[in-house]
Amino acid sequence: MIQKLKKSETLSRLLEPDESIRKIWLDHVLNYSEEFLNTVNDRNAFNEYSEEQINAIKFDISENPETITDIISQIEKDIDIPGLNPASGGHLGYIPGGGVYPTALGDYLADVFNKYAGIYYAGPGAVKLENSLIRWMCSIIGFPKTALGNLTSGGSIATLIAIATARDAQNITSKNVSKSVIYLTEQAHHSVEKAIRISGLNEAIIRYVPMTEDFRMNTDVLRNMVKNDKDSGLNPFLLVAAAGTTDTGAIDPLDDIAEIAKQNNMWMHTDAAYGGFFILLDAEKNKFKGIEKSDSVTIDPHKGLFLSYGLGAVLIKDVKALNKTHQYQANYMQDKVETFTEPSPADLSPELTKHFRGLRMWLPLKLLGLKPFKAALEEKLLLTRYFYEKIQKTGFEVGPFPDLSVMIYRYVPDNRDANDFNLQLVEDVKKDGKVFISSTRINGDVWLRLAVLSFRTHKSTIDYTITVLKKSVEKQTKGL
Ligand SMILES: *Cc1c(COP(=O)(O)O)cnc(C)c1O
């Protein structure tokens, strides 16, 4: 027994590398990350790869260790290089974020000391820090002091928490779900429909509210739809608005939607995952009027605050509703001390043991101050407006004038199928690799999207994008 114990202790102690080993590992990691950061502006936004190449990759686990040198070279070759480079300022597709460096330092520290941020009793400082960040986000959108929420891994989980909370607050159960109605537009992010399904609301009636020409929810039609549904004995209970849609960056008429929600005792959820942080800019605040009347809001620091992926937030006006859906008692948790000053994330979300993800947000904000974040947000808006003007001069059609930093545009050639032509533009830009754009389909037409939200995107990136697009148009029209 003692013999066996000794042997296992000797081996298990390998889990605690000494200072000299820690230094070697850290040096390698630092060398790699420094090399990455020093060359990030020269790197492609997209590297093409083949299926065979990825099929050949092995990430197998064995009994024996490998060297840090080998492991890092595999990370570079098999993970870092192929596909999209979201850290690139040339990432102008989907919704970029970027990954400001101090996010990594926050994660590093949180992971080294592994502070438990799930329950106040165990980590009062960590819980208070996370709650403070949530309260700060509540205050910027104009929620009252009583509001709180949860730091999540991203916007999709944030929305899931909000929808489940709305379900319980509105007393939707198996008895009335099939008569209950949810309203959203076709421009709603697909994570909303996912959340509806996962939270057991698949049998509810989903109404797609028509939009005005600028892709905003048409509230005149909405008002009638709700009235008709009520008149026919249905139970309208949830309205989902968007403050910055993924396709066009449009902000729904939030104030009107809030009014309709209030008159009909419905829960209003606003998806501000992409657009929310633009409210920090005084000049843009007005566009968000009414967001403070929402019952819940999704907002993504890993988008609008340029953090590395892994941080979204749900903000709930009535914290009791959030608690009602997510609190649970267990015998093995009996030592937990109830506190009413700082609610515990474990009582406000599905998670128990969780990453102390507040530190990855707090550290960048503390180290840099808010000013450069606001400047970067303003720069993204200006760059989008700059592109909007310039690309028209190049012969492209554009969609509505951008509310925020996402817009749509396309080239309509003579005597050619416009959809094929624009898809080929995406391919040509991808082949070039320096910048990355994505496309979408609206009423059957292919539109190209410009989404400017990386803190590394600057005027030179936009000018370059226009040049590549121009070249591809010339190549296609000349049939080269
Ligand atoms: C990105 C996005 C989401 C989903 O958030 P994730 O952080 O990707 O899970 C939801 N809604 C909108 C409008 C988004 O842009």
The ligand as a Gaussian input file, in Angstrom:
#p B3LYP/6-31G(d) Opt

LIG

0 1
 C      -23.200000      36.962000     -32.760000
 C      -24.624000      37.183000     -32.554000
 C      -25.374000      36.321000     -31.742000
 C      -24.818000      35.055000     -31.160000
 O      -23.833000      35.332000     -30.209000
 P      -22.597000      34.323000     -29.991000
 O      -21.734000      35.115000     -29.060000
 O      -21.993000      34.097000     -31.346000
 O      -23.116000      33.086000     -29.388000
 C      -26.694000      36.635000     -31.524000
 N      -27.251000      37.716000     -32.088000
 C      -26.563000      38.567000     -32.872000
 C      -27.247000      39.751000     -33.465000
 C      -25.224000      38.325000     -33.129000
 O      -24.534000      39.152000     -33.921000

